[in-house]
Amino acid sequence: MSTALSHTPPADGEPGAGCTEAGTGFHPHLPDHDHGPAASTPLRARLHHVRAGTLDGGTAQTAGMRRFAAISGGTVGSEKLWMGQTHVAPATASSDHHHGESETAIHVVSGHPEFVFVDDSSGQPQEVRLRTGPGDYVFVPPFVPHREENPDPDEEAVVVIARSTQEAVVVNLPGLYALGAGN
């Protein structure tokens, strides 16, 4: 699933010359990966390239959407980060859920997904709907109940997600509720 990356060193006199050869530069203790198998290097001592077609669909799921892991403990050995894609089919809504202690950052790649939660900061609980488009970002704090919807009858919505936990934590809920300041 992952591949060590290689780099052609700059010619003498160019910026960075001499900094990419094994035994020189910032990390002289690391081996030259171009001349040996990357698999012999610990996961956390090398870069990983996860190709778009190799994302892992074996993640926690919520009805109405499909999650695919790119960066996770299982795919690259990450310990504090999860990153992947979520696809929401046309005219579909996910189940209500939250992501436990995980902070979640969302980048909209395509479509116009809507993110729904309950806000009671005015004293009256009310449903809030964030309507998004390509290039937009959404932040979901820990434990905040929400759902994703794709109201478009024809176009799938695709988002890239990053989480502060190494795996995709998903807690499915029977409904939305406001997460008060004391929670």
NUKE-934681 format. One record per residue: z, y, x of N, C-alpha, C, O, CB in turn. Coordinates in Angstrom, 2 decimals, decimal comma, always signed. Atoms other than C-alpha are relative to their C-alpha. Glycine has a CB too. Example, Ala and Ser with C-alpha at 12.3 -4.5 7.8 and 13.67 -1.06 7.14 Angstrom:
<rs>
nc3 nc2 nc1 cac3 cac2 cac1 cc3 cc2 cc1 oc3 oc2 oc1 cbc3 cbc2 cbc1
+0,00 -1,19 +0,89 +7,80 -4,50 +12,30 +0,00 +1,20 +0,90 +0,66 +1,18 +1,94 +1,25 +0,03 -0,99
-0,06 -1,19 -0,82 +7,14 -1,06 +13,67 +0,73 +1,09 -0,77 +0,90 +2,20 -0,26 -1,42 +0,46 +0,41
</rs>
This chain:
<rs>
nc3 nc2 nc1 cac3 cac2 cac1 cc3 cc2 cc1 oc3 oc2 oc1 cbc3 cbc2 cbc1
+0,00 -1,20 +0,80 +0,00 +0,00 +0,00 +0,00 +1,26 +0,84 -0,53 +2,29 +0,40 +1,17 +0,00 -0,90
-0,05 -1,19 -0,82 +0,63 +2,40 +2,84 -0,62 -0,29 +1,35 -0,68 -1,43 +1,80 +1,45 +0,49 +0,16
+0,69 +0,12 -1,27 -1,14 +3,05 +6,10 +0,50 +1,08 +0,93 +0,68 +2,22 +0,51 -1,53 +0,10 -0,17
-0,39 -1,03 -0,97 -0,01 +4,82 +9,26 -1,21 +0,88 +0,28 -2,34 +0,39 +0,36 +0,54 -0,65 +1,34
+1,08 -0,94 -0,26 -2,07 +7,93 +9,93 -0,20 +0,17 +1,49 +0,76 +0,05 +2,26 +0,29 +1,36 -0,66
+0,26 -0,27 -1,41 -3,75 +8,64 +13,26 -0,49 +1,42 +0,16 -0,86 +2,07 -0,82 -1,03 -1,00 +0,58
+0,37 -1,38 -0,27 -4,60 +11,92 +14,93 -0,73 +0,05 +1,34 -0,28 -0,57 +2,31 +1,25 +0,94 +0,01
+0,71 -0,18 -1,26 -7,14 +12,86 +17,59 +0,64 +1,15 +0,75 +0,73 +2,26 +0,22 -1,52 +0,26 -0,25
-0,67 -1,08 -0,73 -5,38 +14,85 +20,30 -0,98 +1,12 +0,34 -2,16 +0,87 +0,55 +0,63 -0,53 +1,29
+0,85 -1,12 -0,37 -6,71 +18,35 +21,05 -0,39 -0,07 +1,48 +0,31 -0,68 +2,29 +0,71 +1,33 -0,30
+0,45 -0,05 -1,40 -8,67 +18,94 +24,25 +0,93 +0,88 +0,81 +1,61 +1,74 +0,26 -1,47 +0,52 +0,10
-0,84 -0,83 -0,87 -6,87 +20,43 +27,24 -0,31 +1,48 -0,24 -1,47 +1,87 -0,38 -0,22 -0,36 +1,49
+0,18 -1,43 +0,21 -6,32 +24,14 +26,73 +0,05 +0,40 -1,47 +0,21 +1,58 -1,76 -1,30 +0,45 +0,60
-0,09 -0,32 +1,43 -6,33 +23,91 +22,88 +1,46 -0,02 -0,42 +2,28 -0,68 +0,21 -0,84 -1,01 -0,86
-1,39 +0,04 +0,49 -3,17 +24,60 +20,89 +0,39 -1,43 -0,32 -0,37 -2,16 -0,95 +0,17 +0,91 -1,25
-0,50 +1,34 +0,27 -1,10 +21,43 +20,71 -0,45 -1,04 +1,01 -0,10 -2,21 +0,87 -0,43 -0,43 -1,35
+0,47 +0,96 -1,01 -2,77 +19,83 +23,74 +1,18 -0,69 +0,65 +2,16 -0,04 +1,03 -0,87 +0,70 +1,06
-1,04 +0,77 -0,66 -0,63 +17,06 +25,19 +1,19 -0,33 -0,88 +2,11 -0,99 -0,42 +0,46 +0,72 +1,18
-1,16 +0,24 +0,86 +1,73 +16,93 +22,19 -0,17 -1,21 -0,90 +0,76 -1,54 -1,64 +0,27 +1,21 -0,83
+0,20 +1,11 +0,91 +0,22 +13,93 +20,41 -0,11 -1,34 +0,70 -0,29 -2,36 +0,04 -1,22 +0,23 -0,82
+0,07 +1,25 -0,72 +0,15 +11,30 +23,14 +1,37 -0,68 -0,03 +2,41 -0,01 -0,04 -0,46 +0,23 +1,46
-1,25 +0,74 -0,02 +2,76 +8,53 +23,11 +0,81 +0,39 +1,23 +0,27 +0,50 +2,33 -0,25 -1,53 -0,02
-0,86 -0,33 -1,12 +5,72 +9,47 +25,25 +0,03 +1,47 +0,36 +0,71 +1,85 +1,31 -0,41 -0,77 +1,18
-0,01 -1,43 -0,27 +5,03 +13,23 +25,14 +0,26 +0,75 -1,29 +0,34 +0,15 -2,36 -1,34 +0,46 +0,64
-0,14 -0,82 +1,20 +5,55 +16,10 +22,74 +1,41 -0,04 -0,57 +2,38 -0,22 +0,16 -0,98 -0,46 -1,05
-1,29 -0,11 +0,66 +8,35 +16,35 +20,19 +0,75 -1,32 -0,10 +1,98 -1,32 -0,12 -0,18 +0,57 -1,36
-0,64 +1,30 +0,20 +9,04 +12,60 +19,83 -0,43 -1,00 +1,05 -1,14 -1,96 +0,73 -0,31 -0,54 -1,39
+0,46 +0,90 -1,06 +8,56 +10,89 +23,21 +0,52 -1,42 -0,15 -0,02 -2,34 +0,47 +0,43 +0,53 +1,34
-0,58 +1,32 +0,18 +10,69 +7,93 +22,06 -0,77 -0,86 -1,00 -0,53 -2,07 -1,08 +1,42 +0,12 -0,43
+0,76 +0,77 +0,99 +8,24 +6,89 +19,29 -1,22 -0,62 +0,64 -1,85 -0,01 +1,50 -0,41 +0,89 -1,18
+1,17 +0,67 -0,57 +5,50 +4,37 +20,09 -1,30 +0,60 -0,51 -1,31 +1,31 -1,51 +0,04 -1,49 -0,31
+1,34 -0,42 +0,40 +1,77 +5,10 +19,87 -0,50 -0,97 -1,06 -0,81 -2,12 -0,74 -0,98 +0,06 +1,22
+0,37 +0,88 +1,11 +0,82 +3,69 +16,45 -1,47 -0,36 -0,01 -1,86 -1,29 -0,71 +0,35 +0,65 -1,31
+1,42 +0,31 -0,02 -2,90 +3,72 +17,21 -0,28 -1,30 +0,75 -1,36 -1,87 +0,59 -0,78 +1,14 +0,63
+0,27 +1,16 -0,83 -2,50 +0,77 +19,60 +0,86 -1,19 -0,38 +0,88 -2,19 +0,34 +0,22 +0,35 +1,45
-0,84 +1,12 +0,42 -0,10 -1,47 +17,69 +0,10 -0,05 -1,51 -0,26 +0,92 -2,18 +1,39 +0,09 +0,62
-0,08 +0,13 +1,46 +0,56 -2,75 +14,18 +1,06 +0,94 -0,58 +2,20 +0,98 -0,11 +0,31 -1,45 -0,39
-0,94 -0,93 +0,65 +2,17 -0,13 +11,92 +1,13 -0,75 -0,67 +2,23 -0,22 -0,81 -0,73 +0,88 -1,03
-1,02 +0,77 +0,70 +4,07 -2,89 +10,14 +1,23 -0,26 +0,87 +2,31 -0,49 +0,33 -0,58 -1,32 -0,47
-1,15 +0,25 -0,86 +6,31 -3,35 +13,20 +0,90 +1,23 +0,11 +2,00 +1,12 +0,65 -0,48 -0,41 +1,39
-0,78 -1,23 -0,04 +7,56 +0,25 +12,85 +0,83 +0,11 -1,29 +0,30 -0,14 -2,37 -0,93 +1,25 +0,17
-0,80 -0,16 +1,22 +10,47 +0,86 +10,45 -0,65 +1,00 -0,97 -1,28 +1,97 -0,54 +1,43 +0,46 +0,36
+0,61 -0,85 +1,03 +9,38 +2,46 +7,15 +0,34 +1,48 +0,18 -0,49 +2,34 -0,12 +0,43 -0,45 -1,37
-0,43 -1,40 -0,08 +11,34 +5,63 +7,87 -0,32 +0,63 +1,35 +0,20 +1,70 +1,67 +1,48 +0,10 -0,26
+0,37 -0,55 -1,30 +9,78 +6,17 +11,32 -1,49 +0,28 +0,08 -2,03 +0,45 +1,17 +0,41 -0,94 +1,11
+1,44 -0,24 +0,00 +6,17 +6,73 +10,25 -0,42 +0,63 -1,32 +0,32 +0,58 -2,30 -0,77 -1,31 +0,24
+0,57 -0,56 +1,22 +4,01 +8,52 +7,69 -0,62 -1,12 -0,81 -0,99 -2,17 -0,28 -1,05 +1,10 +0,31
+0,58 +1,00 +0,90 +2,69 +6,63 +4,67 -1,10 +0,67 -0,82 -0,94 +1,79 -1,30 +1,08 -0,62 -0,93
+1,12 -0,48 +0,80 -0,63 +7,09 +2,90 -0,11 -0,93 -1,20 -0,44 -2,11 -1,06 -1,35 +0,03 +0,83
+0,09 +0,78 +1,22 -0,56 +5,91 -0,70 -1,27 +0,45 -0,72 -1,34 +1,58 -1,21 +1,28 +0,18 -0,90
+1,29 -0,34 +0,62 -4,08 +5,84 -2,11 +0,13 +0,04 -1,52 +0,91 -0,70 -2,12 -1,09 -1,02 +0,41
-0,05 -0,22 +1,44 -4,68 +6,99 -5,68 -0,14 -1,29 -0,80 +0,52 -1,45 -1,83 -1,09 +0,97 -0,41
+0,23 +1,24 +0,73 -5,87 +3,54 -6,76 +1,06 -1,05 +0,20 +0,95 -2,14 -0,36 -1,30 -0,56 +0,37
-1,01 +1,01 -0,29 -2,75 +1,77 -5,48 +1,37 +0,35 -0,55 +2,37 -0,23 -0,11 +0,09 -0,21 +1,48
-1,30 -0,36 +0,55 +0,01 +3,40 -7,53 +0,62 -1,19 -0,71 -0,09 -2,03 -1,26 -0,13 +1,19 -0,97
-0,76 +1,13 +0,52 +2,71 +1,00 -8,74 +0,40 +0,26 -1,45 +1,16 +1,18 -1,73 +1,24 -0,27 +0,86
-0,32 -0,14 +1,42 +2,92 +0,58 -12,53 +1,29 -0,71 -0,40 +1,67 -0,67 -1,57 -1,12 -0,53 -0,84
-1,22 +0,72 +0,30 +6,11 -1,49 -12,29 +1,21 +0,90 +0,01 +2,17 +0,64 +0,74 +0,20 -1,12 +0,97
-1,09 -0,97 +0,03 +8,39 +1,45 -13,11 +0,68 -0,01 -1,36 +0,19 -0,64 -2,30 -0,51 +1,41 +0,33
-0,66 -0,18 +1,29 +10,85 +2,30 -15,86 -0,96 +0,74 -0,92 -1,62 +1,69 -0,50 +1,36 +0,79 +0,15
+0,99 -0,55 +0,92 +8,82 +3,16 -18,94 +0,68 +0,54 -1,26 +1,81 +0,17 -1,60 -1,04 -1,06 -0,38
-0,39 -0,55 +1,29 +9,17 +5,13 -22,15 -1,18 -0,19 -0,92 -2,32 +0,04 -0,53 +0,43 +1,52 +0,11
+1,09 +0,21 +0,94 +7,15 +4,31 -25,24 -0,85 +1,27 -0,10 -0,30 +2,37 -0,16 +0,54 -0,40 -1,39
+0,91 -1,13 +0,16 +4,07 +6,56 -25,52 -0,53 +0,56 +1,31 -1,35 +1,48 +1,29 +0,68 +1,08 -0,74
+0,47 -0,51 -1,28 +3,51 +7,10 -21,79 -0,02 -1,13 +1,02 +0,63 -2,16 +0,83 +0,88 +1,16 +0,50
+0,05 +0,97 -1,10 +2,68 +5,21 -18,59 +0,37 +0,72 +1,28 -0,22 +1,76 +1,60 -1,41 -0,65 +0,11
-0,44 -0,58 -1,26 +4,46 +5,97 -15,30 -0,50 -0,87 +1,15 -0,50 -2,09 +1,06 +1,54 +0,14 +0,06
+0,48 +0,69 -1,19 +3,06 +5,07 -11,88 +0,67 +0,59 +1,23 +0,59 +1,80 +1,45 -1,55 +0,10 +0,11
-0,68 -0,47 -1,21 +5,06 +5,29 -8,64 -0,98 +0,11 +1,14 -1,81 -0,78 +1,35 +1,15 -0,95 +0,37
+0,75 -0,19 -1,24 +3,41 +6,68 -5,52 +0,99 -0,07 +1,17 +0,82 -0,86 +2,10 -0,79 +1,36 -0,01
-1,02 -0,07 -1,04 +6,44 +7,52 -3,37 +1,31 -0,49 -0,63 +1,83 +0,13 -1,56 +0,15 +1,46 +0,58
-1,25 +0,55 +0,53 +9,53 +5,37 -4,01 +0,64 -0,87 +1,06 +0,05 -1,11 +2,12 -0,24 -0,81 -1,32
-0,64 +0,92 -0,92 +12,00 +3,10 -2,32 -0,85 -1,24 +0,22 -0,94 -1,74 +1,34 +1,38 -0,39 -0,51
+0,80 +1,20 -0,09 +9,74 +0,15 -3,07 -1,34 +0,18 +0,68 -1,83 -0,73 +1,35 -0,22 -0,54 -1,34
+1,33 -0,19 -0,58 +6,46 +1,69 -1,96 +0,02 +0,47 +1,44 -0,80 +0,02 +2,24 -0,77 +0,98 -0,83
-0,01 -0,56 -1,35 +7,41 +3,61 +1,18 +1,39 +0,04 +0,65 +1,53 +0,49 +1,79 -0,56 +1,40 -0,02
-1,34 -0,01 -0,56 +11,17 +3,20 +1,67 +0,76 +1,30 -0,17 +1,75 +1,51 +0,52 -0,07 -0,31 +1,43
-0,73 -1,27 +0,19 +12,21 +6,65 +0,40 +1,40 -0,30 -0,54 +1,59 -1,28 -1,27 -0,77 +0,94 -0,98
-1,38 +0,19 +0,42 +15,94 +6,99 -0,21 +0,48 +1,06 -0,99 +1,43 +0,81 -1,74 +0,89 +0,00 +1,19
-0,49 -1,10 +0,82 +16,29 +10,33 -2,03 -1,08 +0,63 -0,87 -0,84 +1,67 -1,48 +0,62 +1,05 +0,87
+1,12 -0,64 +0,67 +12,91 +10,99 -3,63 -0,86 -1,04 -0,69 -1,11 -2,12 -0,15 -0,83 +0,81 +0,99
+1,00 +0,80 +0,72 +10,58 +9,48 -6,24 -1,11 +0,96 -0,39 -0,84 +2,09 -0,81 +0,62 -0,73 -1,27
+1,13 -0,83 +0,40 +7,10 +10,83 -6,89 -1,09 -0,90 -0,54 -1,34 -1,98 -0,01 -0,52 +0,86 +1,19
+1,07 +0,79 +0,59 +4,30 +9,58 -9,07 -0,71 +0,76 -1,09 -0,60 +1,98 -1,21 +0,54 -1,31 -0,54
+0,77 -0,58 +1,10 +2,09 +10,17 -12,07 +0,50 -0,55 -1,33 +1,00 -1,67 -1,41 -1,50 -0,28 +0,17
-0,23 +0,44 +1,37 +2,66 +9,99 -15,80 -1,24 +0,34 -0,80 -1,79 +1,43 -0,69 +1,27 +0,65 -0,61
+1,17 -0,17 +0,87 -0,17 +9,56 -18,28 +0,47 -0,10 -1,45 +1,14 -1,06 -1,82 -1,10 -1,07 +0,30
-0,32 +0,02 +1,43 +0,26 +10,44 -21,96 -1,32 -0,03 -0,75 -2,13 +0,89 -0,63 +0,88 +1,25 -0,43
+1,25 +0,20 +0,73 -2,53 +9,17 -24,20 -0,21 +1,11 -1,02 +0,74 +1,78 -1,43 +0,00 -1,37 -0,70
+0,29 -1,01 +1,04 -4,28 +11,49 -26,68 +0,81 -0,27 -1,27 +1,05 -1,42 -1,63 -1,51 +0,02 -0,33
-0,73 +0,07 +1,27 -2,33 +12,23 -29,88 +1,21 -0,93 +0,07 +1,43 -1,75 -0,82 -0,94 -0,45 -1,11
-1,14 +0,89 -0,23 +0,80 +10,54 -28,50 +1,23 +0,80 +0,39 +1,13 +1,86 +1,02 -0,33 -1,04 +1,10
-1,28 -0,58 -0,43 +4,46 +11,40 -28,05 +0,83 -1,11 +0,63 +0,81 -2,25 +0,17 +0,77 +0,67 -1,20
-0,90 +0,98 -0,61 +6,91 +9,65 -25,75 +1,22 -0,17 -0,89 +1,42 +0,58 -1,85 +0,43 +0,44 +1,43
-1,31 +0,13 +0,63 +10,24 +8,37 -26,95 +0,89 +1,09 +0,58 +0,60 +1,63 +1,65 +0,61 -1,43 +0,23
-0,99 -0,94 -0,53 +13,19 +10,73 -26,53 +0,73 -0,70 +1,15 +1,05 -1,89 +1,05 +1,01 +0,48 -1,13
-0,62 +0,61 -1,18 +14,81 +10,15 -23,12 +0,57 +1,08 +0,91 +0,34 +2,27 +0,70 -1,02 -0,86 +0,76
-0,39 -0,89 -1,10 +16,52 +11,69 -20,10 -0,08 -0,82 +1,29 -0,33 -2,02 +1,26 +1,46 +0,59 -0,21
+0,17 +0,64 -1,30 +16,48 +10,89 -16,38 +1,30 -0,07 +0,80 +1,30 +0,05 +2,02 -1,05 +0,75 +0,81
-1,28 +0,17 -0,67 +20,17 +10,45 -15,63 +0,31 +1,16 +0,92 +0,05 +2,32 +0,57 +0,02 -1,29 +0,79
-0,41 -1,05 -0,95 +21,46 +12,36 -12,59 -1,17 +0,62 +0,75 -0,98 +1,53 +1,56 +0,98 -0,57 +0,99
+1,18 -0,46 -0,73 +17,92 +12,96 -11,36 -0,50 +1,36 -0,46 -0,63 +1,61 -1,66 -1,10 -1,01 -0,12
+0,76 -1,22 +0,29 +16,38 +16,43 -11,15 -1,47 -0,41 -0,02 -1,90 -1,23 +0,79 +0,29 +1,15 +1,06
+1,41 +0,37 +0,12 +12,73 +16,22 -12,21 -0,86 +1,26 +0,03 -0,62 +2,22 -0,70 -0,25 -0,79 -1,31
+0,99 -1,08 -0,07 +9,87 +18,53 -11,25 -1,33 -0,58 -0,46 -1,71 -1,68 -0,05 -0,10 +0,62 +1,46
+1,25 +0,48 +0,59 +6,58 +18,21 -13,15 -1,11 +1,01 +0,29 -0,92 +2,22 +0,14 +0,15 -0,21 -1,54
+1,19 -0,82 -0,22 +3,14 +19,54 -12,21 -1,11 -0,55 -0,91 -1,46 -1,73 -0,82 -0,45 -0,02 +1,52
+1,04 +0,43 +0,94 +0,45 +19,41 -14,92 -1,34 -0,03 +0,73 -1,80 +0,99 +1,25 -0,06 +0,93 -1,24
+1,29 +0,19 -0,66 -2,80 +18,01 -13,50 -1,14 +0,21 -1,00 -2,10 +0,93 -0,71 -0,09 -1,40 +0,62
+1,06 -0,14 +1,01 -4,88 +17,74 -16,68 +0,59 -0,11 -1,39 +1,68 -0,67 -1,58 -1,11 -1,07 +0,21
-0,47 +0,02 +1,38 -4,54 +18,15 -20,41 +0,95 +1,14 -0,29 +1,13 +2,04 +0,53 +0,67 -1,32 -0,31
-0,93 -1,04 +0,44 -2,06 +20,27 -22,31 +1,25 -0,65 -0,59 +1,52 -0,51 -1,79 -0,67 +0,94 -1,04
-1,20 +0,65 +0,52 +1,16 +18,26 -22,59 +1,04 +1,03 -0,44 +1,09 +2,15 +0,06 +0,61 -0,93 +1,06
-1,10 -0,82 +0,49 +4,11 +19,69 -24,48 +1,30 -0,71 +0,31 +1,41 -1,93 +0,14 -0,14 +0,30 -1,52
-1,30 +0,54 -0,35 +7,71 +19,19 -23,38 +1,01 +0,55 -1,00 +1,13 +1,77 -1,17 +0,41 +0,37 +1,48
-0,84 -0,37 +1,12 +10,28 +19,22 -26,18 +1,46 -0,33 +0,32 +1,77 -1,42 +0,81 -0,45 -0,73 -1,30
-1,44 +0,21 -0,17 +14,07 +19,65 -25,96 +0,73 +0,82 -1,03 +0,12 +1,62 -1,74 +0,46 +0,38 +1,44
-0,83 -0,76 +0,95 +16,95 +21,05 -28,05 +0,85 +0,98 +0,79 +1,53 +0,61 +1,75 +0,89 -0,95 -0,86
-0,77 -1,07 -0,63 +18,53 +24,37 -27,03 +1,01 +0,52 -1,01 +0,65 +0,86 -2,13 -0,93 +1,14 +0,51
-1,01 -0,57 +0,90 +21,83 +25,53 -28,55 +0,68 +1,22 +0,62 +1,80 +1,56 +0,24 +1,05 -1,05 -0,36
-0,59 -1,15 -0,68 +22,44 +28,56 -26,30 +0,22 +1,18 -0,93 +1,02 +2,06 -0,62 -0,87 +0,42 +1,15
-0,18 -1,09 +0,96 +22,15 +30,88 -29,32 +1,09 -0,32 -1,02 +1,37 +0,48 -1,91 -1,31 +0,29 -0,73
-1,02 +0,40 +0,96 +24,87 +28,98 -31,18 -0,56 -0,92 -1,08 +0,21 -1,64 -1,72 +0,62 +1,22 -0,64
+0,67 +0,87 +0,97 +22,36 +27,20 -33,43 -0,97 -0,91 +0,75 -1,89 -0,42 +1,40 -0,74 +0,83 -1,09
+0,96 +0,89 -0,67 +20,61 +24,08 -32,09 -1,41 +0,17 -0,59 -1,60 +0,17 -1,80 +0,46 -1,47 -0,14
+1,39 -0,09 +0,46 +16,86 +24,49 -32,24 -0,92 -0,72 +0,97 -0,69 -0,72 +2,18 -0,43 +1,47 -0,16
+0,97 +0,70 -0,83 +13,94 +22,46 -30,98 -0,89 +1,02 +0,71 -1,40 +1,95 +0,08 -0,86 -0,97 -0,85
+0,84 -0,88 -0,80 +12,03 +24,19 -28,17 -1,16 -0,84 +0,53 -0,98 -1,97 +0,98 +0,81 +0,67 +1,17
+1,22 +0,67 -0,43 +8,47 +23,25 -27,29 -0,66 +0,83 +1,09 -1,06 +1,97 +0,86 -0,97 -0,22 -1,21
+0,67 -0,67 -1,10 +7,03 +24,17 -23,88 -1,45 -0,48 +0,02 -1,71 -1,65 +0,31 +0,71 -0,29 +1,37
+1,43 +0,35 -0,01 +3,22 +24,23 -24,17 -0,57 +0,31 +1,38 -0,46 +1,44 +1,85 -0,78 +0,79 -1,12
+0,44 -0,15 -1,39 +1,61 +23,70 -20,76 -1,49 -0,26 +0,14 -2,15 -0,74 -0,78 +0,78 -0,93 +0,91
+1,40 +0,26 -0,35 -1,79 +23,49 -19,09 -0,11 -0,30 +1,47 +0,87 -0,19 +2,21 -0,89 +1,19 -0,38
+0,21 +0,35 -1,40 -3,30 +22,45 -15,76 +0,49 +1,10 +0,94 +0,22 +2,28 +0,74 -1,48 -0,27 +0,25
-0,55 -0,93 -0,98 -1,52 +24,06 -12,81 +1,42 +0,44 -0,30 +2,09 +0,98 +0,58 -0,87 +1,20 +0,08
-1,37 -0,40 +0,37 +1,76 +24,68 -14,71 +1,02 -0,97 +0,60 +0,71 -2,11 +0,94 +0,14 +0,05 -1,53
-1,13 +0,80 -0,47 +5,15 +23,40 -13,54 +1,11 +0,04 -1,04 +1,26 +1,03 -1,76 +0,51 +0,52 +1,37
-1,16 +0,08 +0,89 +8,21 +22,28 -15,54 +1,14 -0,62 +0,80 +0,92 -1,57 +1,56 -0,31 -0,84 -1,30
-1,19 +0,58 -0,62 +11,75 +21,61 -14,28 +0,88 -0,57 -1,08 +1,17 +0,10 -2,07 +0,77 +1,06 +0,85
-0,91 +0,66 +0,94 +13,98 +19,12 -16,12 +1,30 -0,29 +0,74 +1,32 -1,12 +1,65 -0,64 -1,33 -0,58
-1,29 +0,25 -0,65 +17,68 +19,27 -15,11 +0,53 -1,40 -0,33 +0,06 -2,04 -1,28 +1,02 +1,06 -0,43
-0,58 +1,32 +0,27 +19,76 +16,07 -14,95 +0,55 -0,11 -1,42 +1,11 +0,84 -1,96 +1,11 -0,28 +0,99
-0,57 +0,41 +1,28 +20,71 +14,38 -18,24 -0,54 +0,75 -1,23 -0,07 +0,50 -2,33 +1,47 +0,16 +0,04
+0,48 -0,76 +1,15 +18,72 +16,81 -20,47 -0,97 -0,87 -0,83 -2,02 -1,27 -0,33 -0,71 +1,32 +0,47
+0,88 +0,78 +0,87 +17,24 +14,87 -23,42 -1,29 +0,78 -0,29 -1,25 +1,99 -0,54 +0,72 -0,36 -1,33
+1,29 -0,64 +0,25 +13,54 +15,60 -23,92 -1,03 -1,07 -0,35 -0,74 -2,27 -0,32 -0,46 +0,82 +1,24
+1,14 +0,91 +0,17 +10,18 +14,07 -24,77 -1,27 +0,75 +0,37 -1,32 +1,98 +0,32 -0,09 -0,54 -1,47
+1,32 -0,56 -0,29 +6,58 +14,62 -23,74 -0,91 -0,33 -1,17 -0,84 -1,41 -1,74 -0,57 -0,56 +1,35
+0,98 +0,22 +1,06 +3,85 +15,02 -26,31 -1,37 +0,45 +0,50 -1,49 +1,37 +1,30 +0,39 +0,76 -1,29
+1,37 -0,41 -0,26 +0,09 +15,20 -26,04 -0,69 +0,17 -1,34 -1,16 -0,81 -1,92 -0,76 -1,05 +0,91
+0,58 -0,22 +1,33 -1,24 +16,81 -29,22 -1,53 -0,08 -0,03 -2,12 -0,15 -1,11 +0,43 +1,35 -0,50
+1,47 +0,04 -0,04 -4,89 +16,70 -28,04 -0,50 -1,35 -0,51 -0,07 -2,39 -0,02 -0,51 +0,26 +1,44
+0,48 +1,28 +0,56 -6,78 +14,07 -30,09 -0,97 -0,74 +0,91 -1,27 -1,91 +0,67 -0,66 +0,25 -1,32
+1,03 +0,61 -0,82 -9,30 +13,38 -27,31 +0,35 -0,17 +1,49 -0,12 -1,11 +2,12 -1,23 +0,80 -0,10
-0,22 -0,02 -1,45 -7,92 +14,14 -23,81 +1,38 -0,52 +0,39 +2,39 -0,10 -0,17 -0,18 +1,41 +0,53
-1,25 +0,48 -0,56 -5,25 +12,20 -21,90 +0,64 +1,13 +0,82 -0,07 +1,90 +1,47 -0,24 -1,27 +0,88
-0,72 -0,96 -0,83 -2,57 +14,39 -20,28 +0,53 -0,76 +1,22 +1,10 -1,84 +1,09 +1,17 +0,70 -0,80
-0,48 +0,61 -1,24 -1,75 +13,61 -16,62 +0,86 +1,02 +0,73 +0,47 +2,17 +0,91 -1,19 -0,48 +0,89
-0,90 -0,86 -0,76 +1,19 +15,05 -14,72 +0,47 -0,74 +1,25 +0,54 -1,97 +1,27 +1,21 +0,43 -0,86
-0,62 +0,55 -1,20 +2,60 +14,53 -11,21 +1,48 +0,34 -0,11 +1,86 +1,47 -0,44 -0,64 +0,59 +1,33
-1,45 -0,16 +0,14 +6,36 +14,03 -11,17 +0,68 -0,26 +1,33 +0,32 -1,19 +2,05 +0,55 -0,94 -1,09
-0,86 +0,24 -1,15 +8,90 +14,36 -8,36 +1,43 -0,02 -0,50 +1,83 +0,82 -1,30 -0,20 +1,09 +1,11
-1,39 +0,12 +0,42 +12,49 +13,25 -8,80 +0,91 -0,08 +1,22 +0,50 -0,53 +2,29 +0,20 -1,23 -0,89
-0,96 -0,03 -1,10 +15,60 +13,65 -6,66 +0,69 -1,34 +0,22 +1,60 -1,43 +1,04 +1,04 +1,07 -0,25
-0,49 +1,35 -0,25 +16,39 +9,93 -6,90 -1,19 -0,83 +0,46 -2,33 -0,50 +0,14 +0,67 -0,62 -1,29
+1,12 +0,75 -0,57 +14,34 +7,29 -5,13 -0,78 -0,79 -1,04 -1,92 -1,16 -0,77 +0,51 -0,93 +1,04
+0,71 +0,74 +1,03 +13,40 +5,50 -8,35 -0,08 +0,83 -1,28 +0,66 +1,80 -1,44 +0,68 -1,36 -0,26
+0,21 -0,71 +1,26 +12,23 +6,65 -11,77 +1,08 -0,41 -1,00 +0,92 -1,41 -1,70 -1,41 -0,28 -0,57
-1,08 +0,27 +0,93 +15,47 +6,73 -13,77 -0,44 +0,45 -1,38 -0,83 +1,60 -1,56 +1,32 +0,71 +0,43
+0,37 -0,33 +1,37 +14,73 +6,61 -17,51 +1,05 -0,59 -0,94 +1,27 -1,80 -0,94 -1,43 -0,52 -0,36
-0,95 +0,45 +1,00 +17,37 +6,44 -20,25 -0,59 +0,37 -1,36 -0,61 +1,54 -1,73 +1,43 +0,65 +0,20
+0,59 -0,24 +1,31 +15,70 +6,05 -23,66 +1,11 +0,28 -1,01 +2,18 -0,32 -0,96 -0,85 -1,21 -0,45
-0,99 -0,48 +0,96 +17,53 +7,73 -26,55 -0,50 -0,17 -1,43 -1,71 -0,24 -1,66 +0,34 +1,48 +0,27
+0,42 +0,08 +1,41 +17,53 +7,41 -30,37 -0,46 +1,35 -0,56 -1,08 +1,38 -1,62 +1,15 -0,54 -0,85
+0,41 -1,32 +0,48 +16,95 +11,19 -30,72 +0,33 +1,07 +1,02 +1,02 +0,81 +2,01 +0,66 +0,32 -1,34
-0,31 -1,14 -0,87 +17,09 +14,61 -29,09 +1,31 +0,63 -0,42 +1,66 +0,60 -1,60 -1,12 +1,04 -0,03
-1,21 -0,76 +0,28 +20,33 +16,57 -28,83 +0,14 +1,04 +1,11 -0,42 +0,89 +2,19 +1,26 -0,93 -0,10
-0,22 -1,05 -1,00 +21,45 +19,71 -27,01 +0,99 -0,50 +1,03 +1,99 -1,14 +0,69 +0,49 +1,31 -0,67
-0,92 +0,32 -1,07 +23,09 +19,20 -23,66 +0,80 +1,26 +0,25 +0,33 +2,19 +0,90 -0,75 -0,48 +1,30
-0,84 -1,19 -0,10 +25,95 +21,69 -23,83 +0,44 +0,28 +1,41 +0,26 -0,56 +2,30 +1,20 -0,14 -0,89
-0,41 -0,44 -1,34 +27,38 +23,57 -20,86 +1,07 -0,91 +0,58 +1,19 -0,99 +1,81 +0,53 +1,43 -0,04
-1,06 +0,87 -0,48 +30,28 +21,10 -20,62 -0,49 -1,38 +0,38 +0,29 -2,18 +0,89 +1,07 -0,12 -1,04
+0,51 +1,36 -0,28 +28,03 +18,05 -20,19 -0,45 -0,15 +1,43 -0,90 -1,22 +1,82 -1,15 -0,33 -0,92
</rs>
